[in-house]
Amino acid sequence: MSTLKKNKRIKLAKRLKRYGDLKPSKGNSVSQRGKPKYLGGNGRKTTGITRRLFKKNLQKIRVLEDGKVVRRRVPVSLLRAGLIEKPVVRKPFTLEEGES
């Protein structure tokens, strides 16, 4: 096995571990009619079931990875959870604290 393939696999595994699987998951969309029993109806009846995709809310942002700043499509759920490290941005033409 070539080293190139091995390195590619290692990179992909790291990315999967950090961001998870970004592919949409599959499920069903159910169409119903009728009034629920608890609201005084006869009960809900299913009239159709179709397959659908549950897509992740991906945002394209700059991320700090292994000391480098890279652009990645990241799910918002990871951003909100604080699992993504963003690069520190400072205003142009300003000095950092401690410099004089």
A tleap script that builds the chain and sets N, CA, C and O, in Angstrom:
source leaprc.protein.ff14SB
mol = sequence {
  NMET SER THR LEU LYS LYS ASN LYS ARG ILE
  LYS LEU ALA LYS ARG LEU LYS ARG TYR GLY
  ASP LEU LYS PRO SER LYS GLY ASN SER VAL
  SER GLN ARG GLY LYS PRO LYS TYR LEU GLY
  GLY ASN GLY ARG LYS THR THR GLY ILE THR
  ARG ARG LEU PHE LYS LYS ASN LEU GLN LYS
  ILE ARG VAL LEU GLU ASP GLY LYS VAL VAL
  ARG ARG ARG VAL PRO VAL SER LEU LEU ARG
  ALA GLY LEU ILE GLU LYS PRO VAL VAL ARG
  LYS PRO PHE THR LEU GLU GLU GLY GLU CSER
}
set mol.1.N position { 0.841 -1.175 0.000 }
set mol.1.CA position { 0.000 0.000 0.000 }
set mol.1.C position { 0.886 1.238 0.000 }
set mol.1.O position { 1.870 1.313 0.736 }
set mol.2.N position { 0.522 2.211 -0.840 }
set mol.2.CA position { 1.350 3.407 -0.949 }
set mol.2.C position { 1.153 4.307 0.268 }
set mol.2.O position { 0.111 4.286 0.921 }
set mol.3.N position { 2.175 5.088 0.546 }
set mol.3.CA position { 2.133 6.010 1.685 }
set mol.3.C position { 1.099 7.094 1.461 }
set mol.3.O position { 0.460 7.559 2.404 }
set mol.4.N position { 0.933 7.503 0.183 }
set mol.4.CA position { -0.021 8.554 -0.137 }
set mol.4.C position { -1.426 8.155 0.296 }
set mol.4.O position { -2.131 8.942 0.926 }
set mol.5.N position { -1.829 6.945 -0.038 }
set mol.5.CA position { -3.163 6.477 0.342 }
set mol.5.C position { -3.297 6.428 1.858 }
set mol.5.O position { -4.335 6.796 2.408 }
set mol.6.N position { -2.239 5.969 2.534 }
set mol.6.CA position { -2.272 5.848 3.983 }
set mol.6.C position { -2.432 7.233 4.624 }
set mol.6.O position { -3.234 7.407 5.542 }
set mol.7.N position { -1.659 8.225 4.130 }
set mol.7.CA position { -1.744 9.578 4.666 }
set mol.7.C position { -3.122 10.185 4.429 }
set mol.7.O position { -3.666 10.880 5.288 }
set mol.8.N position { -3.679 9.910 3.243 }
set mol.8.CA position { -5.011 10.408 2.929 }
set mol.8.C position { -6.049 9.822 3.877 }
set mol.8.O position { -6.941 10.527 4.349 }
set mol.9.N position { -5.923 8.514 4.153 }
set mol.9.CA position { -6.845 7.842 5.062 }
set mol.9.C position { -6.726 8.402 6.477 }
set mol.9.O position { -7.732 8.583 7.164 }
set mol.10.N position { -5.493 8.675 6.913 }
set mol.10.CA position { -5.265 9.216 8.249 }
set mol.10.C position { -5.898 10.610 8.356 }
set mol.10.O position { -6.548 10.924 9.354 }
set mol.11.N position { -5.705 11.450 7.316 }
set mol.11.CA position { -6.293 12.791 7.307 }
set mol.11.C position { -7.814 12.721 7.383 }
set mol.11.O position { -8.441 13.449 8.153 }
set mol.12.N position { -8.400 11.836 6.575 }
set mol.12.CA position { -9.849 11.685 6.547 }
set mol.12.C position { -10.373 11.210 7.896 }
set mol.12.O position { -11.409 11.682 8.364 }
set mol.13.N position { -9.655 10.272 8.524 }
set mol.13.CA position { -10.066 9.748 9.825 }
set mol.13.C position { -10.040 10.857 10.878 }
set mol.13.O position { -10.933 10.937 11.721 }
set mol.14.N position { -9.008 11.718 10.827 }
set mol.14.CA position { -8.924 12.837 11.776 }
set mol.14.C position { -10.102 13.787 11.593 }
set mol.14.O position { -10.706 14.244 12.563 }
set mol.15.N position { -10.422 14.078 10.316 }
set mol.15.CA position { -11.516 14.998 10.026 }
set mol.15.C position { -12.861 14.410 10.472 }
set mol.15.O position { -13.707 15.118 11.019 }
set mol.16.N position { -13.044 13.112 10.229 }
set mol.16.CA position { -14.280 12.455 10.649 }
set mol.16.C position { -14.420 12.473 12.166 }
set mol.16.O position { -15.514 12.668 12.697 }
set mol.17.N position { -13.300 12.267 12.857 }
set mol.17.CA position { -13.333 12.255 14.322 }
set mol.17.C position { -13.691 13.634 14.863 }
set mol.17.O position { -14.427 13.750 15.843 }
set mol.18.N position { -13.171 14.679 14.222 }
set mol.18.CA position { -13.372 16.042 14.705 }
set mol.18.C position { -14.767 16.573 14.366 }
set mol.18.O position { -15.437 17.147 15.224 }
set mol.19.N position { -15.213 16.381 13.104 }
set mol.19.CA position { -16.460 16.989 12.648 }
set mol.19.C position { -17.604 15.992 12.490 }
set mol.19.O position { -18.745 16.400 12.272 }
set mol.20.N position { -17.331 14.730 12.592 }
set mol.20.CA position { -18.373 13.732 12.403 }
set mol.20.C position { -18.687 13.541 10.929 }
set mol.20.O position { -18.033 14.122 10.064 }
set mol.21.N position { -19.683 12.730 10.654 }
set mol.21.CA position { -20.084 12.470 9.277 }
set mol.21.C position { -20.994 13.603 8.821 }
set mol.21.O position { -22.020 13.856 9.452 }
set mol.22.N position { -20.645 14.284 7.748 }
set mol.22.CA position { -21.404 15.443 7.294 }
set mol.22.C position { -22.480 15.078 6.274 }
set mol.22.O position { -23.161 15.953 5.740 }
set mol.23.N position { -22.627 13.791 6.011 }
set mol.23.CA position { -23.622 13.360 5.033 }
set mol.23.C position { -25.029 13.475 5.633 }
set mol.23.O position { -25.206 13.319 6.841 }
set mol.24.N position { -26.026 13.747 4.783 }
set mol.24.CA position { -27.394 13.805 5.298 }
set mol.24.C position { -27.880 12.422 5.724 }
set mol.24.O position { -27.536 11.417 5.100 }
set mol.25.N position { -28.683 12.375 6.790 }
set mol.25.CA position { -29.254 11.093 7.215 }
set mol.25.C position { -30.634 10.939 6.577 }
set mol.25.O position { -31.285 11.926 6.234 }
set mol.26.N position { -31.065 9.700 6.426 }
set mol.26.CA position { -32.322 9.431 5.738 }
set mol.26.C position { -33.437 9.153 6.740 }
set mol.26.O position { -33.203 8.656 7.842 }
set mol.27.N position { -34.640 9.486 6.329 }
set mol.27.CA position { -35.803 9.239 7.169 }
set mol.27.C position { -37.062 9.276 6.318 }
set mol.27.O position { -36.999 9.240 5.089 }
set mol.28.N position { -38.189 9.347 6.979 }
set mol.28.CA position { -39.467 9.371 6.282 }
set mol.28.C position { -40.215 10.666 6.556 }
set mol.28.O position { -40.112 11.240 7.639 }
set mol.29.N position { -40.969 11.117 5.560 }
set mol.29.CA position { -41.901 12.216 5.714 }
set mol.29.C position { -43.296 11.611 5.658 }
set mol.29.O position { -43.660 10.970 4.672 }
set mol.30.N position { -44.073 11.811 6.708 }
set mol.30.CA position { -45.379 11.161 6.817 }
set mol.30.C position { -46.485 12.188 6.631 }
set mol.30.O position { -46.521 13.198 7.333 }
set mol.31.N position { -47.386 11.936 5.689 }
set mol.31.CA position { -48.567 12.790 5.485 }
set mol.31.C position { -49.735 12.153 6.208 }
set mol.31.O position { -49.985 10.955 6.070 }
set mol.32.N position { -50.454 12.962 6.985 }
set mol.32.CA position { -51.579 12.426 7.747 }
set mol.32.C position { -52.805 13.293 7.568 }
set mol.32.O position { -52.705 14.460 7.191 }
set mol.33.N position { -53.976 12.711 7.843 }
set mol.33.CA position { -55.216 13.468 7.860 }
set mol.33.C position { -56.011 13.046 9.084 }
set mol.33.O position { -55.751 11.995 9.671 }
set mol.34.N position { -56.974 13.862 9.465 }
set mol.34.CA position { -57.822 13.534 10.611 }
set mol.34.C position { -57.458 14.327 11.844 }
set mol.34.O position { -56.442 15.019 11.887 }
set mol.35.N position { -58.308 14.212 12.844 }
set mol.35.CA position { -58.132 14.929 14.099 }
set mol.35.C position { -57.723 13.938 15.182 }
set mol.35.O position { -58.306 12.858 15.281 }
set mol.36.N position { -56.727 14.290 15.997 }
set mol.36.CA position { -56.285 13.361 17.049 }
set mol.36.C position { -57.418 13.023 18.026 }
set mol.36.O position { -58.334 13.816 18.245 }
set mol.37.N position { -57.325 11.825 18.603 }
set mol.37.CA position { -58.369 11.368 19.530 }
set mol.37.C position { -58.456 12.265 20.758 }
set mol.37.O position { -59.546 12.543 21.257 }
set mol.38.N position { -57.275 12.726 21.254 }
set mol.38.CA position { -57.301 13.531 22.483 }
set mol.38.C position { -57.952 14.898 22.259 }
set mol.38.O position { -58.269 15.604 23.217 }
set mol.39.N position { -58.149 15.269 20.980 }
set mol.39.CA position { -58.848 16.515 20.673 }
set mol.39.C position { -60.303 16.248 20.272 }
set mol.39.O position { -61.003 17.146 19.805 }
set mol.40.N position { -60.742 15.007 20.460 }
set mol.40.CA position { -62.140 14.671 20.185 }
set mol.40.C position { -62.373 14.106 18.808 }
set mol.40.O position { -63.518 14.002 18.370 }
set mol.41.N position { -61.309 13.739 18.113 }
set mol.41.CA position { -61.466 13.204 16.761 }
set mol.41.C position { -61.489 11.688 16.752 }
set mol.41.O position { -61.560 11.041 17.797 }
set mol.42.N position { -61.429 11.144 15.565 }
set mol.42.CA position { -61.491 9.705 15.350 }
set mol.42.C position { -60.095 9.088 15.317 }
set mol.42.O position { -59.963 7.865 15.310 }
set mol.43.N position { -59.066 9.910 15.297 }
set mol.43.CA position { -57.692 9.411 15.212 }
set mol.43.C position { -57.046 9.830 13.902 }
set mol.43.O position { -57.729 10.068 12.907 }
set mol.44.N position { -55.723 9.917 13.913 }
set mol.44.CA position { -54.972 10.328 12.721 }
set mol.44.C position { -54.777 9.123 11.808 }
set mol.44.O position { -54.513 8.014 12.273 }
set mol.45.N position { -54.908 9.352 10.514 }
set mol.45.CA position { -54.691 8.292 9.526 }
set mol.45.C position { -53.543 8.704 8.606 }
set mol.45.O position { -53.500 9.837 8.125 }
set mol.46.N position { -52.628 7.791 8.370 }
set mol.46.CA position { -51.511 8.060 7.473 }
set mol.46.C position { -51.968 7.887 6.033 }
set mol.46.O position { -52.535 6.857 5.669 }
set mol.47.N position { -51.712 8.918 5.209 }
set mol.47.CA position { -52.138 8.843 3.808 }
set mol.47.C position { -50.957 8.645 2.864 }
set mol.47.O position { -51.148 8.291 1.700 }
set mol.48.N position { -49.738 8.868 3.352 }
set mol.48.CA position { -48.582 8.673 2.476 }
set mol.48.C position { -47.285 8.756 3.245 }
set mol.48.O position { -47.165 9.511 4.209 }
set mol.49.N position { -46.311 7.970 2.809 }
set mol.49.CA position { -44.971 7.998 3.405 }
set mol.49.C position { -43.967 8.132 2.272 }
set mol.49.O position { -43.956 7.315 1.351 }
set mol.50.N position { -43.121 9.160 2.333 }
set mol.50.CA position { -42.080 9.322 1.316 }
set mol.50.C position { -40.734 9.443 2.002 }
set mol.50.O position { -40.639 9.926 3.131 }
set mol.51.N position { -39.690 8.996 1.307 }
set mol.51.CA position { -38.328 9.094 1.844 }
set mol.51.C position { -37.842 10.528 1.732 }
set mol.51.O position { -38.179 11.239 0.785 }
set mol.52.N position { -37.041 10.946 2.716 }
set mol.52.CA position { -36.481 12.292 2.671 }
set mol.52.C position { -35.099 12.295 3.310 }
set mol.52.O position { -34.684 11.311 3.922 }
set mol.53.N position { -34.384 13.421 3.160 }
set mol.53.CA position { -33.059 13.580 3.745 }
set mol.53.C position { -33.114 14.628 4.850 }
set mol.53.O position { -33.718 15.686 4.678 }
set mol.54.N position { -32.485 14.334 5.980 }
set mol.54.CA position { -32.311 15.306 7.047 }
set mol.54.C position { -30.903 15.864 6.887 }
set mol.54.O position { -29.924 15.205 7.236 }
set mol.55.N position { -30.807 17.088 6.355 }
set mol.55.CA position { -29.498 17.679 6.079 }
set mol.55.C position { -28.982 18.434 7.290 }
set mol.55.O position { -29.754 19.047 8.026 }
set mol.56.N position { -27.674 18.387 7.492 }
set mol.56.CA position { -27.056 19.129 8.582 }
set mol.56.C position { -26.970 20.606 8.182 }
set mol.56.O position { -26.855 20.940 7.003 }
set mol.57.N position { -27.028 21.472 9.180 }
set mol.57.CA position { -26.915 22.915 8.947 }
set mol.57.C position { -25.431 23.257 8.878 }
set mol.57.O position { -24.808 23.557 9.896 }
set mol.58.N position { -24.867 23.209 7.663 }
set mol.58.CA position { -23.432 23.432 7.475 }
set mol.58.C position { -23.145 24.896 7.166 }
set mol.58.O position { -23.836 25.526 6.364 }
set mol.59.N position { -22.114 25.423 7.817 }
set mol.59.CA position { -21.661 26.786 7.563 }
set mol.59.C position { -20.195 26.732 7.163 }
set mol.59.O position { -19.420 25.965 7.734 }
set mol.60.N position { -19.815 27.543 6.186 }
set mol.60.CA position { -18.427 27.580 5.739 }
set mol.60.C position { -17.685 28.623 6.572 }
set mol.60.O position { -17.932 29.821 6.434 }
set mol.61.N position { -16.771 28.166 7.440 }
set mol.61.CA position { -16.067 29.088 8.329 }
set mol.61.C position { -14.578 28.774 8.343 }
set mol.61.O position { -14.141 27.727 7.865 }
set mol.62.N position { -13.800 29.715 8.907 }
set mol.62.CA position { -12.369 29.495 9.087 }
set mol.62.C position { -12.154 28.822 10.419 }
set mol.62.O position { -12.690 29.252 11.440 }
set mol.63.N position { -11.349 27.736 10.405 }
set mol.63.CA position { -11.143 26.911 11.588 }
set mol.63.C position { -9.650 26.748 11.823 }
set mol.63.O position { -8.865 26.703 10.876 }
set mol.64.N position { -9.261 26.661 13.090 }
set mol.64.CA position { -7.874 26.429 13.448 }
set mol.64.C position { -7.655 24.918 13.564 }
set mol.64.O position { -8.219 24.267 14.444 }
set mol.65.N position { -6.827 24.366 12.665 }
set mol.65.CA position { -6.553 22.924 12.646 }
set mol.65.C position { -5.056 22.698 12.652 }
set mol.65.O position { -4.371 23.119 11.719 }
set mol.66.N position { -4.535 22.053 13.666 }
set mol.66.CA position { -3.105 21.742 13.773 }
set mol.66.C position { -2.237 22.992 13.570 }
set mol.66.O position { -1.202 22.936 12.906 }
set mol.67.N position { -2.668 24.110 14.145 }
set mol.67.CA position { -1.897 25.345 14.052 }
set mol.67.C position { -2.079 26.115 12.756 }
set mol.67.O position { -1.493 27.186 12.599 }
set mol.68.N position { -2.873 25.603 11.820 }
set mol.68.CA position { -3.114 26.278 10.548 }
set mol.68.C position { -4.567 26.733 10.481 }
set mol.68.O position { -5.453 26.124 11.080 }
set mol.69.N position { -4.792 27.810 9.742 }
set mol.69.CA position { -6.161 28.288 9.528 }
set mol.69.C position { -6.648 27.725 8.197 }
set mol.69.O position { -6.041 27.965 7.153 }
set mol.70.N position { -7.746 26.975 8.241 }
set mol.70.CA position { -8.311 26.379 7.026 }
set mol.70.C position { -9.804 26.674 6.978 }
set mol.70.O position { -10.434 26.935 8.002 }
set mol.71.N position { -10.356 26.627 5.770 }
set mol.71.CA position { -11.791 26.809 5.591 }
set mol.71.C position { -12.459 25.436 5.574 }
set mol.71.O position { -12.038 24.538 4.843 }
set mol.72.N position { -13.493 25.286 6.379 }
set mol.72.CA position { -14.213 24.017 6.451 }
set mol.72.C position { -15.715 24.270 6.493 }
set mol.72.O position { -16.175 25.321 6.940 }
set mol.73.N position { -16.462 23.287 6.018 }
set mol.73.CA position { -17.915 23.313 6.173 }
set mol.73.C position { -18.221 22.563 7.467 }
set mol.73.O position { -18.005 21.355 7.568 }
set mol.74.N position { -18.730 23.307 8.457 }
set mol.74.CA position { -18.883 22.776 9.807 }
set mol.74.C position { -20.345 22.857 10.224 }
set mol.74.O position { -21.002 23.862 9.954 }
set mol.75.N position { -20.877 21.807 10.884 }
set mol.75.CA position { -22.256 21.896 11.373 }
set mol.75.C position { -22.380 22.911 12.513 }
set mol.75.O position { -21.498 23.012 13.366 }
set mol.76.N position { -23.471 23.649 12.516 }
set mol.76.CA position { -23.700 24.677 13.524 }
set mol.76.C position { -23.801 24.058 14.918 }
set mol.76.O position { -23.450 24.702 15.906 }
set mol.77.N position { -24.276 22.823 15.005 }
set mol.77.CA position { -24.398 22.166 16.309 }
set mol.77.C position { -23.044 22.077 17.005 }
set mol.77.O position { -22.971 22.227 18.225 }
set mol.78.N position { -21.958 21.834 16.244 }
set mol.78.CA position { -20.625 21.772 16.846 }
set mol.78.C position { -20.141 23.167 17.238 }
set mol.78.O position { -19.457 23.327 18.249 }
set mol.79.N position { -20.498 24.184 16.433 }
set mol.79.CA position { -20.120 25.555 16.770 }
set mol.79.C position { -20.764 25.977 18.083 }
set mol.79.O position { -20.101 26.549 18.949 }
set mol.80.N position { -22.046 25.697 18.231 }
set mol.80.CA position { -22.775 26.081 19.438 }
set mol.80.C position { -22.257 25.338 20.657 }
set mol.80.O position { -22.240 25.880 21.762 }
set mol.81.N position { -21.836 24.098 20.454 }
set mol.81.CA position { -21.331 23.298 21.571 }
set mol.81.C position { -19.924 23.723 21.983 }
set mol.81.O position { -19.420 23.301 23.024 }
set mol.82.N position { -19.291 24.568 21.151 }
set mol.82.CA position { -17.947 25.043 21.476 }
set mol.82.C position { -16.863 24.029 21.169 }
set mol.82.O position { -15.770 24.109 21.730 }
set mol.83.N position { -17.141 23.073 20.288 }
set mol.83.CA position { -16.171 22.026 19.957 }
set mol.83.C position { -15.236 22.433 18.823 }
set mol.83.O position { -14.274 21.726 18.521 }
set mol.84.N position { -15.521 23.581 18.193 }
set mol.84.CA position { -14.708 24.060 17.077 }
set mol.84.C position { -13.870 25.232 17.556 }
set mol.84.O position { -14.386 26.159 18.181 }
set mol.85.N position { -12.572 25.189 17.263 }
set mol.85.CA position { -11.674 26.272 17.645 }
set mol.85.C position { -11.523 27.233 16.478 }
set mol.85.O position { -11.029 26.864 15.412 }
set mol.86.N position { -11.954 28.469 16.691 }
set mol.86.CA position { -11.858 29.488 15.646 }
set mol.86.C position { -10.555 30.262 15.819 }
set mol.86.O position { -10.068 30.406 16.941 }
set mol.87.N position { -9.981 30.762 14.719 }
set mol.87.CA position { -8.765 31.566 14.842 }
set mol.87.C position { -9.067 32.915 15.496 }
set mol.87.O position { -10.158 33.461 15.328 }
set mol.88.N position { -8.096 33.450 16.243 }
set mol.88.CA position { -8.266 34.746 16.891 }
set mol.88.C position { -8.060 35.838 15.849 }
set mol.88.O position { -7.021 35.898 15.192 }
set mol.89.N position { -9.052 36.690 15.709 }
set mol.89.CA position { -8.984 37.762 14.729 }
set mol.89.C position { -8.855 39.074 15.484 }
set mol.89.O position { -9.605 39.330 16.426 }
set mol.90.N position { -7.905 39.908 15.073 }
set mol.90.CA position { -7.794 41.225 15.695 }
set mol.90.C position { -7.907 42.289 14.619 }
set mol.90.O position { -7.683 42.025 13.438 }
set mol.91.N position { -8.256 43.487 15.041 }
set mol.91.CA position { -8.469 44.576 14.091 }
set mol.91.C position { -7.151 44.954 13.429 }
set mol.91.O position { -6.101 44.882 14.067 }
set mol.92.N position { -7.189 45.361 12.145 }
set mol.92.CA position { -5.959 45.749 11.463 }
set mol.92.C position { -5.374 47.028 12.057 }
set mol.92.O position { -6.106 47.865 12.585 }
set mol.93.N position { -4.055 47.175 11.968 }
set mol.93.CA position { -3.317 48.339 12.428 }
set mol.93.C position { -3.409 48.565 13.935 }
set mol.93.O position { -3.284 49.696 14.404 }
set mol.94.N position { -3.628 47.491 14.690 }
set mol.94.CA position { -3.617 47.615 16.149 }
set mol.94.C position { -2.536 46.719 16.705 }
set mol.94.O position { -2.181 45.702 16.109 }
set mol.95.N position { -2.022 47.105 17.845 }
set mol.95.CA position { -1.003 46.300 18.510 }
set mol.95.C position { -1.641 45.372 19.508 }
set mol.95.O position { -2.639 45.713 20.141 }
set mol.96.N position { -1.056 44.180 19.651 }
set mol.96.CA position { -1.563 43.268 20.675 }
set mol.96.C position { -1.108 43.769 22.028 }
set mol.96.O position { -0.132 44.512 22.129 }
set mol.97.N position { -1.819 43.362 23.068 }
set mol.97.CA position { -1.463 43.781 24.421 }
set mol.97.C position { -0.086 43.230 24.770 }
set mol.97.O position { 0.230 42.082 24.460 }
set mol.98.N position { 0.723 44.048 25.410 }
set mol.98.CA position { 2.061 43.611 25.777 }
set mol.98.C position { 3.109 44.145 24.833 }
set mol.98.O position { 4.280 44.229 25.203 }
set mol.99.N position { 2.720 44.512 23.609 }
set mol.99.CA position { 3.667 45.091 22.658 }
set mol.99.C position { 3.706 46.597 22.824 }
set mol.99.O position { 2.671 47.216 23.071 }
set mol.100.N position { 4.893 47.206 22.692 }
set mol.100.CA position { 4.962 48.667 22.700 }
set mol.100.C position { 6.120 49.160 21.880 }
set mol.100.O position { 6.332 50.368 21.775 }
savepdb mol mol.pdb
quit
